[in-house]
Amino acid sequence: MEDDILFAIEGAVAVITLNRPQKLNAVTPAMADAIVDAVERCNASDAIRCVIVTGAGERAFCAGSDIATLDAYETPWAFRNRSDYCDAIRRLLKPSIAAVNGYAFGGGLETAMSCDIRLASAKAVFAAPEVKLGWIGGGGMAAGLAHSVGASNAALMLMTGDPIDAGKAERWGLVSEVLAPDALMPRARALAEVIAARAPIAAETAKANIKAAYAMSREQATEYERDLQTICFGTADAAEGRAAFKEKRAPVFRRR
């Protein structure tokens, strides 16, 4: 089962791969626990500065929770209180990139939306199909779609369950870029390396700042942003950035 989630560190970039391609990378409870563990490893490591989440194989990023396992929960309340892999991804302190290589359905779409930046293969397909089976998403589906694609498009996806292709996802703002399938991971890694090269405290603070911008009024978010800016300004990395600028050299950031 541990092979169903792969965890690799390449320099300052961690890669979490859902590795169950024969089942479209559908997530079992054990896989959800493994994702939680991977997130905790990323958060605990100062050496990891950016995280990529992707799926194995050519067909799917993630088809959501494995429906065959859902009846194993004794009660709806036990289902409600399960380990949620989307919650885990949102708990990442480090900047995150979803490299969506195929189907992103249900919890797979929620997983992608739980990442900070979404890149998609031209073969990627996105859907919130739960309504076709008698329920709705529970991993932040409505909030993620409403913030990404707007209320009307979110309603269209949630109420029909029908999929949209990568081109429409890009036009609607669900993903930032659409790439040829063989260019997806190289682009994700290159982008992750760019982010990893930035001052890590500032990058992590930028992530927190974006979350605040959604959760607060504009006035509150602006005040919070100024507080975060002040915290960053007092770090050793910010001093190094100013010194490097004056000395016309590349800065060396140490997450201090």
Secondary structure, DSSP 8 states (H G I E B T S, - for coil): -GGGEEEEEETTEEEEEE--GGGTT-B-HHHHHHHHHHHHHHHH-SS--EEEEEESSSSEEE--B-GGGGGGSSSHHHHHTS--HHHHHHT--S-EEEEE-SEEETHHHHHHHHSSEEEEETT-EEE-GGGGGT----SSHHHHHHHHH-HHHHHHHHHH---EEHHHHHHHTS-SEEE-GGGHHHHHHHHHHHHHHS-HHHHHHHHHHHHHHHHS-HHHHHHHHHHHHHHHHTSHHHHHHHHHHHHTS-------
